[in-house]
Amino acid sequence: MHRSEHMPLLVVLVAFFHAACDAAGTDAREEACVVEHVRKQLVQTRKSLVVETYEKEDVAAADDVDNDEKKKEGMCPWHMTEGQGCHRHKSQETMCADGSYTWYCKGHGGRKQCPCDSPYMCKVNTCGSEQKEHCCEKSCDGFGGIRDCDG
């Protein structure tokens, strides 16, 4: 074959490869643009999820504090600072665990709260009908101090 016969074939091949390279380059640029756009969306979504997670953690932490306080109130309703304190019912006797008001809570679930005229439940449990209930006093001096929340 003569050199001039190969020229059109060579021109066609060069044109074909050039077009193929341009197409590949365009696809790569488009893919890079799409990838960059998707990456930005992912970053934004990730940031919003992090914010939501922190908000949920803050809410959960606040709920935990509220739940802890409610548990303490449920566990030690007699306590003046960690519980509900004294009761103001018209009957100024101790409130028993079953809701009755009497100085003798044996058989009623034990003492739950003291009346406000003797507001402090003391550690010493020498009161009540069998002298086995915690005492309610105006001051727990001489009665072992104020009954702890866990006691």
PyMOL commands that set and color helices and strands:
alter all, ss='L'
color gray80, all
select helices_A, chain A and resi 3-75
alter helices_A, ss='H'
color red, helices_A
select strands_A, chain A and resi 95-96+111-113+120-121+136-137
alter strands_A, ss='S'
color yellow, strands_A
deselect
rebuild
show_as cartoon
